[in-house]
Amino acid sequence: MKRLTLIIGLEILLELNVKTVDILRDSQLVLKQIAGEYKCINPQLASYLVAAHNLLQEFTDATWEYIPRDENFAANEMAHLASIQFQNSCSEHLFQVKKRSLPLVITRGMDVDIHPVDLSKPDWRSPIIRYLQYPELHVEHKTRTLALNYLLWNGELVWPSKDDLLL
């Protein structure tokens, strides 16, 4: 969802002919993936990341900054105000706000180049997934405790957020 809102925001800015963008996010993961410090191994999320990179190429200048969640409301308001550019002769602009949805990046015809990652080293999620599949197994107390925070959805380990979204 965070990548999707980033893509929609970047598209809106491009439609408004904005050439520079300051991205203020409360998700360090998304920012570090954009910066190339972290890799995205989920193919669906990686396609959104590629789309964001493609859109960022169209700006002459793009910066990003982490804003903690408790300060994020002000950051969102500042980002919104900073993204609006008025012509010198215009003293007032009216905007109509509508809900905007975005189809999957792949169905939109965007060029997505994703390379699979070899995960040959043990995955920290494996004991949790095994325990969620077979709860009668004897596992470490730490694994049982960690498993309380996750769900197994179609064979994938997901974390339910406070908004009931499966991340």
Order of alpha helices (4+ residues) and beta strands (2+ residues): alpha-beta-alpha-alpha-beta-alpha-alpha-alpha-beta-beta
